[in-house]
Amino acid sequence: MQFDDDADLDTSEVQDVRGSRIPGGRATVGGGIAGLIALLLGLFFGIGPDQLGLSSGDSAEPTASSLDQVQRTCRTGRDANIRYDCRAVAVVNSVQDYWTQEFRRRGRTYSPSPTVFFSGRIGTACGTATSAVGPFYCPADRKVYLDLGFFDELRTNFGASGGPFAQAYVIAHEYGHHVQDLLGVLGRSQDGLTGANSGAVRTELQADCYAGVWARHATTTPDESTGRPLVSSLTAADITDGLDAAAAVGDDRIQERYQGRVTPETWTHGSAQQRQQWFRQGYRTGDMARCDTFR
């Protein structure tokens, strides 16, 4: 996956609070055993810590060193081709460029959602969460939250092959939840049920499909300021990395790895095969209308 070296990155779409402090209190989900429990419950790629009953947390207070880190270092596509945090900025820009234009084409208005880079733990409108929860979208403040260290976890703890597009898939999936929120379908996951056919699983699979839709159009969606696509190259090997990441966080893979058995009745995100299937569906068709996992 490569970006246009000369493209300007829009860092206003990212809030960098890595190294920030959260005053008072403590997160109710932590690392170690608590983090493992979160993994066993399939909470990676979640919709927000409110689903865990987390505390209503305090806001992060950025330190002077973290406040403008992304703004100072992530200026062009060339930076995105070198630095992993700048690559995340570029993916956020590309994903939101696509959905802005796709919503406009459909006669709707897309409302941008910032991605918040954090480390350790973060206070959100959905509660206080730690990195153990994994990347998530909070509908209460319409923000995507991401500890960039998750991508190392994806490779080392979940056996994904990694690669730049694995990172892109994760981000595009979370923005799939934002699209669902804007379309009014996100609430279908809030029925409290689990299992292979539950609303929670169907919601996650649709977000996978939306990630595939973006991937299909990534190299042809023009940046609104330059008229050129921000993503200059996306190969078959990149797509394979994305499919591998989708499989690695399938409920069956996580359960088999950490509890030694598969219990489909507790699934919240779908199997490895389901996640790959719906990402492929979005990538093959390039049409969000073909992502109706609820039918």
HELIX and SHEET records of a PDB file:
HELIX    1   1 THR A   11  GLU A   13  5                                   3    
HELIX    2   2 GLY A   32  LEU A   40  1                                   9    
HELIX    3   3 PRO A   49  LEU A   52  5                                   4    
HELIX    4   4 ALA A   64  LEU A   67  1                                   4    
HELIX    5   5 GLN A   69  THR A   73  1                                   5    
HELIX    6   6 GLY A   77  ALA A   80  1                                   4    
HELIX    7   7 TYR A   84  ARG A  105  1                                  22    
HELIX    8   8 SER A  131  VAL A  133  5                                   3    
HELIX    9   9 PHE A  150  THR A  156  1                                   7    
HELIX   10  10 PRO A  164  LEU A  183  1                                  20    
HELIX   11  11 LEU A  186  SER A  189  5                                   4    
HELIX   12  12 GLY A  199  HIS A  217  1                                  19    
HELIX   13  13 ALA A  236  ALA A  248  1                                  13    
HELIX   14  14 ASP A  251  GLN A  259  1                                   9    
HELIX   15  15 PRO A  264  THR A  266  5                                   3    
HELIX   16  16 ALA A  272  THR A  285  1                                  14    
HELIX   17  17 MET A  288  ARG A  290  5                                   3    
SHEET    1   A 2 GLN A   2  PHE A   3  0                                        
SHEET    2   A 2 VAL A 231  SER A 233 -1                                        
SHEET    1   B 4 VAL A  14  ASP A  16  0                                        
SHEET    2   B 4 THR A 115  PHE A 117  1                                        
SHEET    3   B 4 LYS A 143  LEU A 146  1                                        
SHEET    4   B 4 PHE A 136  CYS A 138 -1                                        
SHEET    1   C 2 ARG A 121  THR A 124  0                                        
SHEET    2   C 2 GLY A 127  THR A 130 -1                                        
END                                                                             
